[in-house]
Amino acid sequence: MKNVNFAGELHLKLGAPSRQTIESLRLLRAFLKLEPRQRFEVIRLVEDLATEDLISDHPLS
């Protein structure tokens, strides 16, 4: 932010953002810079990983 006063006011009102919030915003910014096809591939990868986690948490036997 270029306006130091605005940033200072936000910090006083809201406090400092967590590291998770900052990392989430960085990832979102990087995701938005991707081409639509690349976004689709990232979404599919995350969905596949989430599905694998669900399957491994609940064994079939």
CORFEN-V348701 format. One record per residue. SS is DSSP state (A for helix, B for strand, O for the rest). OMEGA is omega in whole degrees, 0 to 359 (NA if undefined). Layout:
ss | omega
SS | OMEGA
SS | OMEGA
//
This chain:
ss | omega
O | 183
O | 181
O | 184
A | 180
A | 179
A | 179
A | 179
A | 178
A | 178
A | 180
A | 179
A | 182
A | 188
A | 185
O | 181
O | 177
O | 178
O | 178
A | 178
A | 179
A | 180
A | 179
A | 177
A | 179
A | 177
A | 179
A | 178
A | 179
A | 179
A | 179
A | 181
A | 178
A | 181
O | 173
O | 181
A | 179
A | 179
A | 177
A | 179
A | 180
A | 179
A | 179
A | 180
A | 179
A | 180
A | 177
A | 178
A | 179
A | 179
A | 179
A | 178
A | 179
A | 179
A | 180
A | 182
A | 178
A | 183
O | 180
O | 182
O | 183
O | NA
//
